[in-house]
């Protein structure tokens, strides 16, 4: 038997993986909900983890999503006690992003799993370098489920339209307020909350406000989606920028689910995958966008857009996490 513990958060990536597990016939150990408050969530997760003792048996598989506050080590230990195998997909590494753990401390936790599904080869190497010794598989990109299909529109636009969706506040993405000198031959369309529009004096920077994710997929028109973080347009800076060197941003999946090719930082861990799949372009600095777009022929862009549409369907089918689960089952059996 295959089991999972429902995450029950507002995190889209985790919710989608829960749904894919249901579709793949996994049994949910989270059968009682004690409410959405702190105490309720604690009791819900505690009972779910304790139910391992009477649900799992030798040879079963338990699938977990990491991080799993407070209960990860306990869930792994109980599953091992019952003779079951544990498979874990990583969303965030606490040691790398929030620095709440040492790499050694985090690897001690992760050593309790039999198989890891990590973001990409860079994350895999990081974990191996810090002592992880179990089975491991690279997800490559997170899936993205949506009932909607990408909008059908003529592309490319004149001028080229590049979209950025997400947190638009200065503290997170100062670079958005410095684009005026390099917005030549292309237009930046912004979707999200937190943008300080009163400081926008650039005609090529267009703020469209907030739009629900599924509506964006069905309605947004753009030639590229930008995956960038930090306070500079020359490189991705700060903790968020540094994290791009090792993780797969869910924003990338979001754009591609909308059938929109992406623009990715050259130093990002996702860059090799984007180039290999021909679903975007790679730049060292946002100042290179003008030149890259000028050099892109209509035929080259058409192939890129077609590849993005194909990937959109893969993401909606849960292709990548299902491949990870197949690799896990093959390894632990």
N, C-alpha and C positions, 0 to 999 in steps of 0.2 A: 504493500500500500504506500501511497505517496500523500504526505500531509504538508500543510503550510499554516502559519499563524497570520491571520489578517492584520495588516498594519493599522488600518483605521485612522489615517491622517488625511490632511488636505493635500498632501504631496502627490502631484499628478503621476510622476514616474512610478511611485510605489503603488498607487491605486491601480494603475494599468497592469502592473505585474501581478497584483492580487487577482485581477479579472482574468488574465491569461492563465493563471494557475487553475482557476475555476473551470475554464474552458477545456483545460488539459486533463481534467478529472482528478485533481488534487482534492483531498478532504480538508475542510477548514476546521482547525482546532478552536477557533474563536466562535463559540456558539452562544455566549451570553454577553449582553452589553449592560453594564452597570451605570451608563450615563457618560456624558461628554466632559464633565468636570474632572479636575485632577485626581480626586479619589476614585471616581468612577472608572477613569481610564486605567488607573493603577490596578484596581480589582479585576477589570476585564482582562488585562494582559496577564496578571498573576494566575487567574483561573485557567487561561488558555495554556500557559506554560506548564502548570501542574497537571493538566489533563494529558500531557505526554505520558505520565506514569500508567494510565489505564487504557490509552488508545494505541500507543506504538508497541511494536514487538520486533523481535530480531529480524533483520533484513529489510525493514521499512526504511523510507527516506523522509527526512524532515527538511523542508526548504524554508530558509529564513532570509530576511532582508536586513542588512546592516547599514547604519547602526540601529540597534534595538535597545533603547534606553533601559538600563538596569538589568534586563532579563536575558541578554544574549548568552552570557556565560552559563547561566542557570539552565536555559533551554538546551544548549549543547550538551551539558553534563548529564541531564536527565535522559536525553536521547541516547547518549552513549551507554548509560546505565542499562537501558532497555535493549541494547544491541542494534540500534538503528544507525543509519548513516546520515550525516548532516551536510547539506549543500547551502552555500551562502552567496547571495549577490551583494556586492558592495555598492552603496550610493555615495557615501562620503567617508573619507579617512580622517578621524579626529586628530591624529598626530600631525597630519599635513596641513589641514585647513584651519582648525580651531586651536591647535596646539594644546589641547587639554590632556593629551596622552603623549608619552614618549613613543617613538616607533617600536621600541622593544616591548613596551607595555601593550600596545595595540596588537602586535604580533602574538603576544601571549594569549590574548583573547581569540584571535583568529586561528590559532593553532588547534582550537577545539573543533574546528570544522574539518570535514574530509575533503571538501572540494570548494574552490572559490570561483565565482564568476566576477571578473574585474572589468574595468572600463576598456583598457587598451594595453598594448605592449609596454608602454612606459610605466603604467601602474603595476603591471605584472613584475617588471624588473625591479621596481622600487621595493615591492613586498619580498621578492626573492633575496634581494640584497640585505634586507633586515631580518632574514631568518625564516621566512615561511617555507614549509617543506611539503605541503599537501598538493593535491591535484589543482590545476588552474586553467581557466579558459578566458579568452578576451571577448567581451561582448561586442565591441567595436562601436556601437551606437545604441542608445535606448529607444525602445519602441514607443509609439505614440498612437493611442486609440482615439478615434473620433467617428461619430456617425456621419459627419459631413465629408464631402469630396472637394478637392482643390477647385478654385474658381477657374473658369475657362475665359481667357482673355488674350488679346494680341500682345506679343512681347518679342523683342524688347521695346521699351518706351523711348521717347525722345523728349527730354534727356533721360538717360538711364535712371531707374528708380531703385534705390537701396532702402530697405526697411529695417528699422530697429524696434523691437518690441520688448517691454519689460519694465524694470525700475528705472525711471528717468531722472531721479533726484541727483543733485550735484555730488552728495557724499558717496554715491555709488558709481556714477558715470560722469565725472567732470569733463571727459573728452567731448561729450555732446555739445558743450557750450564753447568749444574752441574750433569748430569745424569751418567757420566762415572762409578762412584763407585757402582751404583745399577743396571746397565744394565747387568744382569746375567740371562741367560735362556730365554731372550726375546730381540727383536730388535725393535728400535724406527724408524719409517719411517715418515719423515717430508715433508709436502706439503704446499707451501705458499710463501710469500715474506718476505724479511727482515732478513733472516738467515745469520749470520756471519760465513760462512763455513770455513774460514781460521783458526778459532780457534777450529775446530772439529778434534780431534785426536783419536776419538773412532770408532772402526770398527763396533760397534753395533748401531751406529747412522747414518742413511742414509738419505741424503737430496735429494729430487726428484724435487725441483723447484716448480713453480706455475702450477696448472692445473685448468681448468674451472670446476665449480661445477658439471654440468651435465656430464662432462667427467669423473670426479672422481667417480660418482655414477656408471657409466657403466664399468669402467676399474680398479679401485683401488682394490687391494687384501690386506686384513688385517684380523686379528682375533679379534681385539678390536680397538675401537676408544677412545682416551683419552680426557676427559673433565676436564681441569685443568687450573688454572691461578695463576700468582704471581711469586715470586722470589725464592721460596723454594720447594723442593720435599717432605718435611715433612708435609706440609699443604698448603692450598690455602691462600695466603696472599695479603695484600694491598686492595685497593678499589675494584679491580676486583674480588679478592678472596672473600671479604666480601659480594659482591653482589650475589655470588653463593648461599649464605644462604637463599635468598629470591626469586630469579628469575629462569626461565627456559632458559638456554642458547640455542640459535638456533643451535649451533654446535652439540648438542645432537641429534636434529632432523635430521641434515645433515648426521651424521654417520648412524643412524638407517634407513634413507631413502636409504642408500647404502647397507642395509642389514647387517651392521656391529654392533655387540653388543658393549657396552660401558663400560669404567672404570670411575667411578664417585667418587668424594670425599665424605666421610661419612657424613660430615656436610652440604653438599649441599641440598637445598630444594628438588631437584629432586630424591634424593637417595631412599626414600620410594617407589616412582612410579617405578623406575628401578628394584628394588627388587621384587615388586609385580608382574610386568609383565614378570619377568625373562629374561630381555634383557641386562643384564650386571652384573658386580661385583662392590662391594663397598670397598674402601680402606681408611684408615686414612692417610697413607703416601704412596708415590710411591715406597718406599723401601719394601712394602708388596706385590708388584705385583709378584715377583718371587715366593713367597710362595703360593699365591693364584692360580697361574697358574699351579704349580706343583700338587696342591691338586685337580685340576679340571679334572674330568674323561672325556674321549672321549664322553660318553653318555650324561653327563651333558652339555658339550659344544654344542653337536649336538642339544639338546633341546633349548638351548639359541640362537643359530644361527637361528633355525626354527622360534622361537618367534620374532626375529628381522626382518626376511623376512616378516612375517605376519604383523608386525607393519609398515614396509615399505609401504605396500599397503594401510593401513589405512591412513598414512600420505599423500599419493598421492591422496587419495579420499577426503581429507579435513574433515575427520571423526570428529576430535576433535573440530574444530571451529563450525561445523554444530551441534554438540551436545550442544555447548554453546548457539548457536542461538535458538535452540529448547527450551532450558531451559528458555531463556529470554522471548520468545513469550508466554510460558506457564505462566510465572510470571506476565507479564504486561497486559495480556488480562483480 
